Amino acid sequence: MDRRRASLRIRGKVQGVFYRESARTEALRLGLTGQVRNLSDGSVEAVVEGAPEAIEAFVTWCHRGPVQARVTDVERADGEARGEFSTFTVERSS
């Protein structure tokens, strides 16, 4: 099975709107592993690994997020899966 990795930086009104928990729910629904966390500059960082089609669906979701979010930008860097995650988790803010 082809597994890939995407590192995302999501900007806009993405903190205080359940973005991380909603991202976790979406990632698990899509069968992805990885993590999501708030960053000190007000953005959200997500790292996902899984099937390329599932990653594309997750990135599409990240552009809109949960109902109260207002996403203005999603930066993306792709790479090879590293296999370091067993599930998808919400990490503490950095």
C-alpha positions as CSV (number, residue, x, y, z in Angstrom):
1,M,0.0,0.0,0.0
2,D,1.3,3.4,-1.0
3,R,1.6,5.7,2.1
4,R,2.5,9.3,2.0
5,R,3.0,12.2,4.4
6,A,1.8,15.8,4.4
7,S,2.8,18.5,6.8
8,L,0.3,21.3,6.9
9,R,0.2,24.8,8.4
10,I,-3.4,26.2,8.6
11,R,-3.9,29.9,9.2
12,G,-7.0,32.1,9.9
13,K,-9.5,31.8,12.6
14,V,-8.5,28.3,13.5
15,Q,-8.0,28.4,17.3
16,G,-10.9,28.3,19.8
17,V,-13.2,26.8,17.2
18,F,-12.7,23.1,17.8
19,Y,-10.4,22.9,14.8
20,R,-8.0,20.3,16.3
21,E,-10.6,18.0,17.6
22,S,-12.6,18.2,14.3
23,A,-9.4,17.5,12.4
24,R,-8.8,14.4,14.5
25,T,-12.3,13.1,13.9
26,E,-11.9,13.7,10.1
27,A,-8.4,12.1,10.0
28,L,-9.6,9.0,11.8
29,R,-12.6,8.8,9.5
30,L,-10.3,8.8,6.6
31,G,-7.9,6.2,8.1
32,L,-5.0,8.6,8.5
33,T,-2.5,8.7,11.3
34,G,-0.6,11.8,12.6
35,Q,-1.1,14.7,14.9
36,V,-2.4,18.2,15.1
37,R,-1.5,21.1,17.5
38,N,-1.9,24.8,18.0
39,L,1.1,27.0,17.4
40,S,1.9,30.2,19.3
41,D,1.3,32.4,16.3
42,G,-2.4,31.4,16.1
43,S,-2.0,28.9,13.4
44,V,-2.6,25.1,13.5
45,E,0.0,22.5,12.4
46,A,-1.0,19.0,11.2
47,V,1.1,16.1,10.1
48,V,-0.8,13.2,8.4
49,E,0.3,9.9,7.0
50,G,-1.8,7.5,4.9
51,A,-3.1,6.8,1.4
52,P,-2.7,9.6,-1.0
53,E,-6.4,9.9,-1.7
54,A,-7.2,10.1,2.0
55,I,-4.5,12.8,2.4
56,E,-6.1,14.8,-0.4
57,A,-9.5,14.5,1.2
58,F,-8.1,15.7,4.5
59,V,-6.3,18.7,2.9
60,T,-9.6,19.6,1.2
61,W,-11.3,19.5,4.6
62,C,-8.5,21.6,6.2
63,H,-9.3,24.4,3.7
64,R,-12.7,24.8,5.3
65,G,-12.4,23.2,8.8
66,P,-15.3,23.1,11.3
67,V,-18.3,25.4,11.0
68,Q,-16.9,28.3,13.1
69,A,-13.4,28.3,11.5
70,R,-12.4,30.8,8.9
71,V,-9.3,29.4,7.0
72,T,-7.3,31.9,5.1
73,D,-4.3,29.8,4.0
74,V,-3.0,26.2,4.1
75,E,0.7,25.6,3.5
76,R,1.6,22.1,2.5
77,A,4.8,20.0,2.3
78,D,4.7,16.4,1.0
79,G,7.1,13.6,1.7
80,E,7.5,9.9,2.3
81,A,5.6,8.3,5.2
82,R,7.8,7.6,8.2
83,G,5.5,5.3,10.1
84,E,6.0,7.1,13.4
85,F,2.3,7.4,14.3
86,S,-0.1,4.6,15.3
87,T,-3.3,6.8,15.4
88,F,-4.2,10.5,15.1
89,T,-3.8,12.7,18.2
90,V,-4.3,16.2,19.4
91,E,-1.0,17.5,20.9
92,R,-0.5,20.2,23.4
93,S,0.0,23.7,22.0
94,S,3.6,24.9,21.4
